[in-house]
Structure formats: structure tokens, C-alpha cells
Amino acid sequence: MHPLAILGTSSDAGKTSLVMALCRIFSDRGIRVAPFKAQNVSNNSAVTKENREISRAQCLQAEAARIKPSFMFNPVLLKSHGNGSVQVIVNGEVYKNQSISEYYQEIKHLQNQVKQSFSSLQMQYELIIAEGAGSPVELNLLHKDLSNTFVAKTFKTKNILVADIERGGVFASIYGTLELLDPLMRKNLIGVIINKFRGDRQFFVEGEKIITERFGIPVLGVLPFQPFNIDMEDSQSLQNYQQRSANTKIRIAVIAYPGLSNYNDLDVLMADQEIHVELIHAKRCLANFDAILLPGSKTVIRDLQWLKKQGLFEEICSFDKTIFGICGGYQMLCQSLQDPDSIEHYQAITESGLGFIDDNVIYCAPKILRKGRYPLFSKTDIIGYEIHCGQMDKYPLYYQKGRIAGTHIHGIFDHNNFRRDYFKAICPDYQGYDYQAHRESEIQQFTSMVENNLDVEKILQILNSR
């Protein structure tokens, strides 16, 4: 089969969720399909079967395809390191911290890594669905591209363009993209998908006719607006998330520091109708909350300093109810955070922590990347993963004493029994729910919506053509 590229007229056009749905649709038809994104920019990452690190978005797409995630699905991942630099992760392992200009100087090396991963996947799977990044016609960046022009031209992908009608200007965005698109990519463009349409589709019949007849490109589908809140790719999606709490029993204050990362740990809580999650971005009284959650952080020491500058540090110290920390948030609960080799921070530093845990954090290489089963909190083994450079001597995996608890393990609250028992201790009336069933239902419902509004047969016919 020809490989397929999903390109967008802009960022946030819906490429990630569409690739996820297509992976499920084609998997259900017996096709061995795998997702691919040459370069992603996200602090929301997870550990693969090889104990490597990739974006959560590609892990979600692999889950939809019913395969285990691999580092080859996302060969280049950029994570914000602050101070104008990024942490560059190549083939799932930390490569180096670089400025953006230094990163672009190595684009040829990175393109080779992308080629190797894509070629390897083609030998293992029948169909590769490559997700683009932003717009494929950022003309000043085409020579530095990894995810759009480079993949599409190197592997001669069949291409679909996704346009977000909700943001307005859908005709101009499609027409402009078509006019500026590389000739080979335009030749291999099989159609346009209109995404996030609200209202009655009959009112867009004339719009489809304009795109087909005047722009010379078929409309493969008009997808209704349907929120999808699993493994949100960026913090903006997290902030836009609207909870559906119908029976609130527990109120949790989540400290949303600037370097917030791995916020997929919040998905399970935000989907829980018995829990109300509120993101805390600045100092305020936290006394009315039942618990505080300190989530993961990509820049732990700077976020700890941010807590102190905001006045939230003192607010957390004086909080007399439940506090839980995950990964970077777990480290903040300790006595001190020491970075003698400038691994986590941009200079050697020791920063005092909240002091709830009698242990110290020392940052050292290499980064711990591990996925597996963990015997945490005297419970049945919990499936999760670690992504951290900070290490603790006394409590390397978890801590629990009285109202203070935390762990380096991401995915802790995805475990239904642990979550139920933990929150029952806060509120005896808490019942809990099956998060895995909820997650699968969300994936399947979104996929069904896409399948019902997309010309899947036409896409398959073109992908199978010679």
C-alpha cells in the first residue's frame, strides 16, 4: 500500500485525532497499520516497549492501531528546556540540549534518522500513516522540514489535507495551501477533509461544490465537531478541556506550573464525574480543596522557584489535607533538589524543596526510561512508566506517610483499584469507575464518527492502487 500523510492547513486542525481514528479504522479491516510523526514538539511523552521515549500522541495512535508503541513512530521529539533551548530526543533517547539555531544546523543528521525509522516501519507494516506538523507550506522553513515536505517527498506519500472550519477562513486556508504546496505533494493529494463542523451538513453542500469544482480537489468528508480528550497533546488543549462533573465528591487543586508535563496523568481524574479538577496558575487560597496534586514537570527546579515567586509554595506548605506528587511533583516534596552538573537546570544549583519527604533529589545522567509493573503502596503491581533524571536514595519509586504521598511512576491513577482506594480514604462515598473501558469507549466513539462521515473506501482504493 502507498503510505499516507495527513497534512493540515494549520496547527490544531485535528491531524492527531484523525490519524488515531484512521489507525483504528484500518486496523479493524485487518490492515497492519502504524502511525508516524517524524518530529513532534511536546512535553507530554511516554515510554515505549524498547524503554525509549516518544510523544503521547503517537502512543495513543498505536493504541488505536492495537500495536505496542515503538520509538520509530516518533524518531525526533523536542521538549522545552527553557532559556531558549530544547531537549532533543532522537530515536527515543536524549541526544542533547540545543538552541533552536543549533538544532537546525543538524537537520541533515535528523533527516537520516527519520528515513531509517520510516523505512524500517515499511518493512514491518502494510500501511504507515504519517502525521504532518503545523502547515506544509511554511515557505521559510521548508529546507528545515522533517514532518511535512521531507516525508511526503522522500516516501512519495498519498496526501490528505485537513482544514479546521471552526477557526474561520476555511476556503482561503485550503486555496492558499493548494497554491503553495510542493508540486509533487499536490500531485499526490487525494482530497480534503473539513474538520470540526458544527450544525447541519446540508448547509455546507455548496461549500463542498466550491472546493471540488473551483479548487479541483475532492472533499473526502465533513467531520462534525466532537471533542476528544484523551492524551491531549499540548497544555492549551488541557486548559480548554471542559469537565463533566455531575456528582462531585472530591475537589482537587492541580498546580499548573509553566513546565507542566505528562499531563495525561490528569485525564483519568478529569474524566471522573466524582472528582472536580481545577488548574491553579497563580497564588490563591487552597483551603477549600480536598487535595493538592503536584503533577510532572519538564523544568522541576524552575517550576519550584515559580511556586516560591507566586506565593504558592507557602500555600502548599500550610495545606493540612492530602498532597500527592507525580514525578517532578514528587521530587518537589523532598528536602532539596540538587543539580551539580546542570542536567535539569541551565546552571549548577541546589534548591530547597517543600520538605514533606525526608529525602534529597540528585539529577544525573542518563535519564531513567522504564516501563513495567511496579509494586507500589503495598498494592497489586501497577502498570506504569518512569521518565526522569532526578534520583532519590530512600524513596526511589514511591512514598506514603499519612496525608503525604507520591511516586515517580506515571499512570498511577489509571489503575482502578488504587484510585478507588486512595480517594475513598479522602471521601468514603467515592465509588470510582473503569478508566480503561472509558478510554476505549472514547476512542471507538470518535472513530465511529470519523468513519460515518468519511469516504474510507475511496481512500483505500487510492492507497491500494499501483
N, C-alpha and C positions, 0 to 999 in steps of 0.2 A: 504493500500500500504506500501511496505517497505520504510523506509526513505532512502534518497540518500545523499552520501557525495562526494563532488568534491574536490579531493586532487591534489596537484601539485608536480612535480619533483623538483621545486624550487620556490622561491619568484618570483612574477611578471610573472607567467606562463600564467595568464589570467583567474584565478579562479573566480574573482569577476564578470567580464563581462559575463562569461559563465553561472554562476548562475543566473544573471539577465536575460539572454536570455531564459534559461530553465524555469524560473518562468513565463515569458510571453508565451512561447510555451505551457506549461501545463495549464496555465490559459485559453488560447484560446480554449483548448479542454475540458473545463468545469470542470477541476480538482481544488479543493480548495487547493492551494499551498501556502506555506510560506517559506521565506528564514531564514537562521540561521547562525550565526557565534559566537561561544562560547566566543572567545576573539579576539578583534581587537586592533590594535595599530595605532591610527590616531588622529591628531588634527582637522580633518575635521568631524564635528558632526552636528546633527540636533535634533530638539525636536519632540517627538512622541505625539500621541493622549492622552497619560496619563500625558503630561508635564514632560517627562523624556528625558534623553539624550542618543543617540546611534550614531554609525558611520553613516556617509552619505552613505556609500556603501550599508548598509542594508536598508536604506530608499529608495535608488534607486531600489534595488531588490524588495522591497514591492510595489513600484510604478509600476514596470513591472508586478507584480502579481495582480495588481489592488486592493490592500488592503491597509489599513492605517497602517503605521509603528507602532510597539509596542516595548517597552523596552525588551520584551522577545526575540526579534530577535537578540539581541546582549547583553547578560547579563553582560559581562565584557568588559570594554573599558579602554584602557590605553592611557593617554595623557602626552606628555613630560612636565615635570615641571622644568627641568633644574637642574644643580648641581648634576647630577647622580640620580635624583629621578623622579618618575612618579605620576601623579594623577590617582588614581584607582577609576573608576566609576562602581558600581555594581548595577544591576537592574535599570540603568538609573539615579542613584543618586550618588553624590560624597561620597565615602567611606572614603578614607584618602590619604594623600601623603606619599609615601613609597620609600625606595631604592629598587632596583631590588631584592636584597637578602631578604629583609623583605617581599616583595611581594610573593616570592616563599615559604616562611615559612607558608603562609596562603593558599597554593594551595588546600588543602582538603576542606576548607570552600568555596572556589571559585568553586570547582568541584560540590559541593552540589547545589550551585546557578544555575550552568549550567544544572544540572539534572532536577531541578524543572522547569526551563523555557522550556526545550525541552519537558518534559513530559506534561506540560500544553498545549503547541502548538499541540502536537499529539492528544489531545482531541478536538481541535478546527478545525484542518485541515486534509485533506486526505493525503497530501504529504508534508514532510519537506525536504528541500534541504539545507544541511549543507556545508558551505564553510570551507575548511581547511586553515591553516596558514603556509606559507613557505613550508617546506618539511616535510612529515610524518615520515621520517627516521633520524631525528636528534637524534642519539642514546644517547647522553649525556643529553638530555632534556626530554626523553620520560616519566620519572616519574614525570615531572612537567608540562606535556602537558594538554591543555584544548581543543584545536580546532581539533586535528587530531586523535591520537590514543584513547584518552579518549572518545570522542563522538562516534567514529566508533565502538569501542568495547562495550561500555555501551549500545548502542542502536542497535547494530548489523546492521549497515547501509550497503546497497549495495554501492559499491565504484567505482568511475571513476577516472582515473589518467590523468592529463593534462600535456603535455610536450611542452615547448616552443622551436620550431625548429629554431627560428631566432637567438637565442644566441649560437647555435652550440652544438655539443656533444649530440644530442638528443637520440641516441641509448644507449650511455653509461649512460645517466641520467635515462632512462627508466629501463635498465637492472639492474643498481645499486639499484634503488628504489625497484624493484621487489624482488631482492635478500635479501634486508634488511628489507622488510616490515613484520610487525607482521603477524604470520600465519593465524589468524582469518581474518584480513583485506585482506590478499592475497586471501583467500578462497572466500571472498565476493566481490573481484574485478571483475567487469563485462567487463571492457575494457579500452582502452587508446584512448585519443583524442590528435591528433597532432595539435598544435595551431600556428598561425602566419606564415603560409606557404606562401611563395612568389613564383610566377611562375606557370608553368603548372603542375597540379596534376599528370599527367601521368608519370612524372619523379620521383614520389615517390611510384609508384606501387611496385617496388622491395623492397622499404623500408617497406611498409605495410606487404609484404610477410615475411620479416625477423622478424618483431615484432610478427606476428601471429604464424609462424612456429617455429622459434628458441626460442622465448621468451615465447610462449604458451599463449598469451593473444590477443584477437581480437582488431582490430583498429575500433573504432566506428565512426570515422570521421577525416577528414583532413580539418581544417578550414583555409581559406585564411586570410592573414594579412589584417585587416580592423580597422583603428584607431577608438576609441570610446572615445570621450572627454566630457562626461557628468559626473559630480560628481567624478572627479578624486580623487583617494584615498590617494595619497601622493604627496608631493611637487615636487618629481622628475618627476612625470607624468606632472605636471604643467609646469615645465621647459622644458620638451621635446615637449610640445604642439606647433604645427605649425599653425599659424593663416592663414586664407584665405581671408585677407582683399583685396577686389577688388576695392573698391570705398572709400578710406579713407577720412573722413572729419574731424575727431577729433582724436588727439593723446593724450593718457593718460599714465602718468607715475605712475605705481603701485609700491609702496615701499615694497620690498620683504625682510622684516626683518627676522632674524633667526627663530623667533617664529611664523611666519605666520600661521594662522589657518583659518578654514572656507573659504578656497579659492574657494569653489563652487560659492561664490558671484561673482567671475570673469568669470564664464562660459558664462553667458549671454553676457558679453562685448566682450570676446574673439571670440564668435561665430558671432558677429555683423560685417558685412562686411564694415560698415561705420566707424568703430572705430578700431584704432590700439592701442593695449595694449603692453606696454613694461615694463618688470620687472626690477626694479632698485635695484641692490645688493650692490652698493658702491657709494661713492660720485661722482657726475658728474653734469654738468650744466643742469638744468631742464627748462631753459627759452624757449626752442623750443617746449615744450609741451603745450597743451591747458588746461590741468587739471592734478591735482595730486589726486590719490586715496590712502588713508591710510586704508588698509583692517584690518580684525580681527587679533588678536594676542593672543596666549596662555600665553605669558610671557610679559605683556604690559610694565611694568616698565623696565625690562631688554632690551626690544626692543627700548624703548625710550632712554635708556642710549646708546644703539648701534647707534641710529641715531646721537647722540651727538659725539660719538667717531669717526664715519665715516665722520662727517662733513655735513651730510645730514640735520641735524637739522637747521643749519643756511641757507642752500639752500632752505628748505621749508619755513622758516620764511621770506625770501626775495622774494619768489614767489608771483607775483602780479595778478595771474589769479585764476581760480576756484580750490578750495580744498574741497574734500569730505572725511569724515571718517566714517567707519563702525565698530561698537562695540569697540574693543580695539583701533582702529584707531581714532574713535570718542572721546574716552577718552583722547588720546594724544593731542587733540586740546584744552583741558582745561588749566586752570591756574596751577593747581597742582594735583598730584596723591598721595593719602595718604593711606598707608597700615600699620596701627598701630599694627595689630595682625598677621602680616606675612602670610596673606591668599594668596596674589597674588605673593609676593616675598618671598625669603628664609629668610629674616630678616625684622624687622620693618623699614620702610623707608618712607620718603616723597620726591618725585621727581617733579621738575618743568616741566610743560608741554609746549606746543607750544604757549599757551596764546591767541589763537584766540577766545575762548569761555569763557565768564565771569562766570565760574563755577568751582567747585572742585570735584574731584572723591575720594570717600572713599570706600575702599574694606572691605566687611563684609560678614559673612555667614548668611543664606545659599545662595548658588548660585541661581540666578534667572533663572528659566527654564519655559518658557511660549510660547505658540503658539496660534495665533489667528488673528483677524482683528484689524488693528491699524489705527486711523485717523491721518495720517501723512501729513505734508506740505500742509494742507488745501485741500487735495485731497480725492477722494473716498477711503474708507477703503482699506488698503493694507494688504494682507495676508503675514505673515512672522513669525519669531520666535526670542526669546531672549535667549542667553546663556552668562551670565556674573555675576561676583561678584562685580564689580565696580558700585557704585550708585551715582547719581547726583541729587542735590536738585532742581535746577532751570530748568534744561532741561533733565528730566529722560528718555525721549523717542527720542527726535529729536531737532535739532537746525537748523535754516536757517536765515542768515542775510547777505545780499549782496552776495559776492562770496564764503562765508564760509558756509558749511552745513555738517550735519552728523546725524547719528542715531544709536541706539543700535539694530535696527531691521535688522536681516539677511534676504536676499531675496528681498530687496527694489527694485533693478534694474530688478528683474524678472517681475515686474508689468509694462506692456507695456505702459500704458498711462503716468505713472510717468516718465519712462525712456525717452519716446519721448519728453515730455515737458521739462525735465531737460536738455537734450542735445540740443534741439532746441534753448534754451536760450544761449548755447555756440556757436552753429552754426545753423543759420536759415535754412540751406539747409538739415539738418539732417531729415531723413524720419522715421526711426525705422522699426521694424519687430515684428512678433508674435513669442515670445520665446517659449511659451507653444507648439505651433504647431511644431516648430523646434525640441524641445526636444522629443516630441512623435515620430516625424519622425526618429530621430537618433536612438531611442530605437527600433523602428519597423524595420528599415533597418538592424541594426546589428542582430536582432533576425531572420529575414528572411535569412540572410547569414548563420547563425548557423543551422537553420532548413533545409536549402537546402543541407548542407554538413555533416549532422549528421544522424545516424540511430536511429531516435527517436522511431520508432515502436519497435525496439529490446529493447531499454531501458525501454519502457513502459511494454513490455511483461515480462521482468525480475522483474520490480517493482511490478507488479500485481500477480506474481507467489507466490505460498504458500511455 
